[in-house]
Amino acid sequence: MSKIVEGLLYSEDHEWIKVEGNEAYIGVTDHAQHQLGEIVYVELPAVDDELNAGDVFGVIESVKAASDSYLPVSGKIVAVNEDLEDNPGLVNEDPYANWVVKVELSDSSELDKLMDAKQYEEFCNE
């Protein structure tokens, strides 16, 4: 059973979102990192990139496969977790402590389309 954290929002593409005011930290879920296996590379977007919900913001490569990461909400990238460039395995160690990007939300109503912890758990069990 993968770890799911209460108080976060989740996308169907297995990203988690922690909202703080008008900004949000976004990372990959424990379920996703288990599916990928040992992560060996994380491609990060550029700060100040403006992306729409559903756009690819990066790529996560593991020993098994490479997987696109989709932005669950629209906004401007205001920070990237540069620690992942030197140590992408941090995502395997604790995917909820090691966010990938921080986004300034451009449309907070998009948060309503995401799942809470209970809904995400049910989604993963389908």
C-alpha positions in Angstrom: 0.0 0.0 0.0 1.4 3.4 -1.0 1.4 6.3 1.4 -1.2 8.9 0.9 -1.0 12.1 2.9 -4.1 13.8 4.2 -4.5 17.5 3.4 -2.9 17.3 0.0 -4.7 17.3 -3.4 -4.0 14.7 -6.0 -4.3 14.4 -9.8 -5.1 11.4 -11.9 -1.6 11.6 -13.3 -0.3 10.8 -9.7 1.0 14.3 -8.8 0.4 15.7 -5.3 -0.3 19.4 -4.6 0.2 21.3 -1.4 -1.5 24.7 -1.6 -0.1 27.6 0.4 -2.0 30.9 -0.3 -1.7 31.5 -4.1 1.2 29.1 -4.5 1.4 25.4 -4.6 4.2 22.8 -4.2 3.8 19.9 -6.7 5.5 16.5 -6.6 5.0 12.9 -7.6 3.0 10.6 -5.3 4.4 7.6 -3.4 2.2 5.4 -5.7 4.0 6.9 -8.8 7.5 6.5 -7.4 6.7 2.9 -6.5 5.5 2.3 -10.1 8.6 3.9 -11.6 11.1 2.2 -9.3 14.6 3.6 -8.8 14.5 7.2 -10.1 17.8 8.2 -11.8 17.0 11.6 -13.4 14.5 14.4 -13.0 14.1 17.0 -15.8 13.0 20.3 -14.3 11.3 23.2 -16.1 12.7 26.7 -16.2 11.6 29.2 -13.5 9.2 31.7 -14.9 7.7 29.2 -17.4 4.0 29.8 -17.6 2.1 26.5 -18.2 -1.5 25.4 -18.4 -3.1 22.5 -16.5 -2.3 19.3 -18.3 1.0 20.6 -19.8 4.1 18.5 -19.4 6.4 20.3 -16.9 9.2 17.7 -16.7 10.3 14.1 -17.1 11.1 11.6 -14.5 13.4 8.7 -15.6 13.9 5.5 -13.7 15.7 2.3 -14.3 12.4 1.0 -15.7 11.0 3.8 -17.8 10.7 7.6 -18.4 7.5 9.3 -17.5 6.2 12.8 -18.3 5.0 14.9 -15.4 1.8 16.8 -16.0 1.0 20.1 -14.3 -2.3 19.6 -12.5 -3.0 23.4 -12.4 -2.2 26.4 -14.5 0.4 28.8 -13.4 3.9 30.2 -13.4 6.8 28.1 -12.2 8.3 30.2 -9.4 10.8 27.6 -8.1 12.2 24.2 -8.9 13.8 21.7 -6.4 17.4 21.9 -7.6 18.3 19.2 -5.0 16.7 16.7 -7.4 19.3 17.5 -10.1 22.1 16.2 -7.9 20.1 13.4 -6.2 16.9 12.3 -8.1 16.6 9.4 -5.6 15.3 11.8 -3.1 11.9 11.2 -4.7 12.1 7.5 -3.8 13.2 8.3 -0.3 10.3 10.6 0.6 8.1 11.8 -2.4 6.1 14.1 -0.2 9.1 15.9 1.3 10.8 16.3 -2.0 8.6 18.5 -4.2 9.5 19.1 -7.8 8.1 22.5 -8.6 6.5 25.5 -6.9 3.8 27.2 -8.9 2.0 30.5 -8.6 -1.6 29.6 -9.4 -3.3 31.5 -12.2 -6.7 29.9 -11.7 -7.4 28.5 -8.2 -10.8 27.1 -9.3 -8.8 24.3 -11.0 -8.1 23.0 -7.5 -11.7 21.9 -7.4 -11.1 19.3 -10.1 -8.4 17.5 -8.0 -8.9 14.6 -5.6 -8.6 14.6 -1.8 -6.7 11.8 0.0 -9.7 9.5 0.3 -10.7 10.0 -3.4 -7.1 9.4 -4.5 -6.9 6.2 -2.4 -10.0 4.9 -4.1 -8.6 5.9 -7.5 -5.4 4.0 -6.9 -7.4 0.9 -5.8 -9.6 0.8 -9.0 
